[in-house]
Amino acid sequence: MTDFAHPDFVAEWKALQRELWTTEMTTFNFDTCLYRKDGGIMWAHVTTILIEDNLKTLGYTILEDISVKKEVERLKKQVREQQRQQIAEVILNTQEAERKRISESLHNGLSQLLYGVKLSLSQIEADMARLKEPDKSALAYTEKLLNDSIQECRRVSHELIPVILEDYGIREAIETICRQLSNGVRFGCSFKGSRARLDRFLEIAVYRTVQELLLNVVKHAEATEARAEIVVGKTDIRIRVDDNGKGFPPSIDMKEGIGLQSIRQKLQVLSGAIKLLSNETGGTRVEIRIPKRVN
């Protein structure tokens, strides 16, 4: 059989041969790939039964051509993978569309209202001479609160729609995150691999994942330094974030309470994986793998 077995299956045949020599196996069956007489390739289902006949042991083997069945299975698998890919893209694009809608509501609605109130207060300042000192203080404090509210509204609006991601790509967008968050934590970012633009839904997924990881460092790690590394390979994207923060003991439930739930949900949609390494003595590493094709 090894003379006309496909090279990928020769080792399997030889392992079966060793097993037949060393055990009392009386039957076996499996799928394999064989060369035809004309040099073509066929899938075959092999069934062998050992039988006793006139005190001799004979082997009765059936080779069933299942090439059509295998091709149908391959096409079905391909269709399922395409469907999963489309579903993943729809989910992530829908989430991003919702973020955009909220951002536009903040910018065109709430932000404009706050700015209108600020202008109204500015007009009142013309009559400041008639106001008592406590009223002046309250007015100044109110104006400060409005300024803070306008700035926060702008910040949230820009976070919801990463314009820089659309215009310049994932590298510049993540470097911008590092610069924006470098207030108390020194961030470093590095990129390796292909510089070509990724599919839009993948860029969004990588951007949001890194953004959430770095925000976790700022909010929870009590770190002074952190580093994000993104490696774009042929088949996947790998993300690694390290910090020198307080870490966490193994007893902590990694699924809840530390801001990783949304990342896990995103990775589940994308067939991705996450690995966390840390301990109570300090430092945390998060490693994430996102395949370019959902499988």
C-alpha positions in Angstrom: 0.0 0.0 0.0 2.9 2.4 0.7 3.9 2.1 -2.9 0.9 4.0 -4.1 -0.1 5.9 -0.9 0.1 9.7 -1.1 3.3 10.9 0.7 1.2 12.7 3.4 -0.3 9.2 4.4 2.8 6.9 4.1 3.7 7.4 7.8 0.1 6.4 8.8 0.4 3.2 6.7 3.7 2.3 8.3 2.4 2.9 11.8 -0.5 0.5 10.9 2.0 -2.0 9.7 3.9 -1.9 13.0 0.6 -2.3 14.9 -0.4 -5.3 12.9 3.0 -7.0 13.6 2.8 -6.4 17.3 -0.9 -6.8 18.2 -3.8 -9.1 17.6 -5.7 -6.6 15.5 -8.3 -8.3 13.3 -9.9 -5.4 11.6 -9.4 -1.8 10.8 -10.8 1.0 8.6 -9.9 4.6 7.9 -9.8 7.2 5.1 -6.6 7.7 3.1 -5.3 9.3 -0.1 -4.0 7.1 -2.9 -2.5 7.5 -6.4 -4.5 6.2 -9.3 -2.8 4.2 -12.1 -3.1 7.3 -14.3 -1.2 9.4 -11.8 -4.3 11.1 -10.4 -5.2 11.2 -6.7 -8.3 9.6 -5.1 -9.7 9.6 -1.6 -10.4 6.0 -0.5 -12.1 4.5 2.5 -10.1 1.4 3.4 -11.8 -1.5 5.3 -9.8 -4.7 6.1 -11.0 -7.8 7.9 -8.8 -10.8 8.8 -10.6 -14.2 8.4 -9.6 -17.8 9.0 -9.9 -20.1 6.0 -8.4 -23.7 6.0 -6.2 -22.8 9.0 -4.8 -19.9 7.1 -5.3 -16.2 8.0 -6.5 -14.1 5.0 -6.9 -10.4 4.7 -10.0 -9.2 2.9 -9.8 -5.5 1.9 -12.3 -3.1 0.3 -11.2 0.2 -1.2 -14.1 2.5 -1.7 -13.6 5.7 -3.8 -14.9 8.6 -1.6 -13.4 11.4 -3.6 -16.8 13.0 -4.4 -17.8 12.8 -0.8 -14.6 14.4 0.3 -15.0 17.2 -2.2 -18.6 17.8 -1.0 -17.3 18.0 2.6 -14.6 20.4 1.6 -17.1 22.7 -0.2 -19.4 22.6 2.8 -16.6 23.5 5.1 -15.6 26.3 2.8 -19.2 27.7 2.8 -19.3 27.4 6.7 -16.0 29.3 7.0 -17.3 32.0 4.6 -20.5 32.3 6.6 -18.6 32.6 9.9 -16.3 35.3 8.3 -19.3 37.3 7.1 -21.0 37.0 10.5 -17.9 38.2 12.2 -17.6 41.2 9.9 -21.3 42.1 10.3 -21.1 41.9 14.1 -18.0 44.1 14.3 -19.2 46.6 11.6 -22.6 46.8 13.3 -20.9 47.6 16.7 -18.8 50.3 15.0 -21.9 51.8 13.3 -23.6 52.0 16.7 -20.5 53.8 18.1 -20.6 56.2 15.2 -24.3 56.9 15.8 -23.7 57.6 19.5 -20.7 59.8 18.7 -22.7 61.9 16.2 -25.5 62.3 18.8 -23.0 63.5 21.3 -21.3 65.9 18.9 -24.4 67.2 17.2 -26.8 67.0 20.1 -25.4 67.2 23.7 -22.2 69.0 22.8 -24.1 71.8 20.9 -26.5 72.2 23.8 -23.7 72.6 26.3 -22.0 75.1 24.0 -25.2 77.0 23.8 -25.5 77.2 27.6 -21.8 78.4 27.7 -22.6 81.2 25.3 -25.6 82.2 27.4 -23.5 82.4 30.5 -20.9 84.5 28.7 -23.7 87.0 27.9 -24.6 87.2 31.6 -21.0 88.2 32.4 -21.9 91.7 31.0 -24.0 92.3 34.1 -21.4 91.0 36.5 -21.2 94.4 38.2 -24.8 93.9 39.6 -24.1 90.4 40.9 -23.0 89.8 44.5 -19.7 88.0 45.1 -21.3 84.6 45.9 -23.2 84.8 42.7 -20.1 85.6 40.7 -18.3 82.6 42.3 -21.2 80.3 41.4 -21.3 81.6 37.9 -17.6 81.0 37.4 -17.9 77.5 38.9 -20.8 76.8 36.5 -18.8 78.0 33.6 -15.9 75.7 34.6 -18.2 72.7 34.8 -19.6 73.5 31.4 -16.1 73.7 29.9 -15.2 70.4 31.5 -18.4 68.8 30.2 -17.7 70.1 26.6 -14.2 68.7 26.7 -15.4 65.3 28.0 -18.1 65.2 25.4 -15.4 65.8 22.7 -13.1 63.2 24.2 -15.8 60.5 24.3 -17.0 61.4 20.8 -13.4 61.0 19.4 -12.9 57.7 21.2 -16.1 56.3 19.7 -15.0 57.2 16.2 -11.3 56.7 15.7 -11.0 59.0 12.7 -7.2 58.6 12.6 -7.8 54.8 12.1 -9.8 55.5 9.0 -7.4 58.0 7.6 -3.9 56.6 8.5 -4.3 53.0 9.5 -3.8 50.8 12.6 -0.2 51.8 13.3 -0.7 55.6 13.6 -4.0 55.0 15.5 -2.4 52.8 18.2 0.6 55.2 18.5 -1.9 58.0 19.1 -3.6 55.9 21.9 -0.2 55.5 23.5 0.5 59.3 23.4 -3.0 60.1 24.7 -2.7 57.8 27.7 0.9 58.7 28.6 -0.1 60.6 31.7 1.5 58.8 34.6 2.3 55.7 32.5 5.1 55.6 30.0 3.8 53.6 27.0 5.9 52.2 24.1 4.5 50.7 20.9 6.1 48.6 18.2 4.9 47.0 15.0 6.3 44.1 13.1 5.4 42.4 9.8 3.4 43.6 6.9 2.6 47.3 6.5 -0.3 46.7 4.2 -3.8 47.9 5.4 -5.8 45.1 6.9 -9.5 44.5 6.3 -11.5 47.2 7.9 -13.2 44.9 10.4 -9.8 43.5 11.5 -8.3 47.0 11.9 -11.3 47.9 14.1 -10.9 44.7 16.2 -7.2 45.2 16.7 -7.6 48.9 17.5 -10.4 48.3 20.1 -8.5 45.4 21.7 -5.3 47.4 22.2 -7.3 50.4 23.3 -9.1 48.4 26.0 -5.9 46.6 27.1 -4.0 50.0 27.5 -7.0 51.5 29.4 -6.9 48.5 31.7 -3.3 49.3 32.5 -4.1 52.9 33.3 -7.1 52.1 35.4 -6.1 48.9 37.3 -2.4 48.0 37.0 -0.9 50.9 39.0 2.0 50.7 36.5 4.6 53.2 35.5 5.7 51.6 32.2 3.8 49.5 29.6 4.6 48.2 26.1 2.3 47.1 23.3 3.6 45.0 20.5 1.6 44.2 17.4 2.9 41.6 14.9 1.1 41.2 11.6 1.8 37.8 10.1 0.6 36.0 7.0 -2.2 34.2 8.7 -2.8 36.1 12.0 -2.2 39.2 14.1 -0.5 38.8 17.5 -0.9 41.4 20.2 1.2 41.5 23.4 0.9 44.1 26.2 3.3 44.1 29.1 3.2 46.3 32.2 5.2 46.6 35.4 2.2 47.1 37.6 0.9 45.3 40.7 -0.1 42.1 38.9 -2.7 39.8 40.4 -2.8 36.5 42.2 -3.9 33.3 40.4 -7.0 33.1 42.6 -8.6 36.1 40.8 -11.3 35.2 38.3 -9.8 36.3 35.0 -13.2 36.4 33.2 -14.8 39.1 35.4 -13.9 42.3 37.0 -10.8 43.5 35.2 -12.2 44.9 32.0 -11.5 41.9 29.7 -15.1 40.8 29.1 -15.5 42.8 25.9 -12.2 41.6 24.6 -13.2 38.0 25.2 -16.5 38.5 23.4 -14.7 40.1 20.4 -12.2 37.2 20.3 -15.0 34.7 20.4 -16.5 36.2 17.3 -13.1 36.3 15.5 -12.0 32.8 16.6 -9.2 34.4 18.5 -7.4 33.4 21.7 -6.1 35.2 24.8 -3.5 34.2 27.3 -2.7 36.1 30.6 0.4 35.8 32.6 0.8 37.5 36.0 1.3 37.1 39.7 1.0 39.0 42.9 4.7 40.0 42.9 4.1 42.4 40.0 3.9 42.7 36.2 1.3 41.4 33.8 1.5 40.1 30.2 -1.5 39.7 27.9 -1.0 37.8 24.7 -3.7 37.8 22.0 -3.9 36.0 18.7 -6.5 37.0 16.0 -6.6 35.0 12.8 -7.0 36.9 9.5 -9.7 34.5 8.5 -12.4 33.4 11.0 -12.4 29.6 11.4 
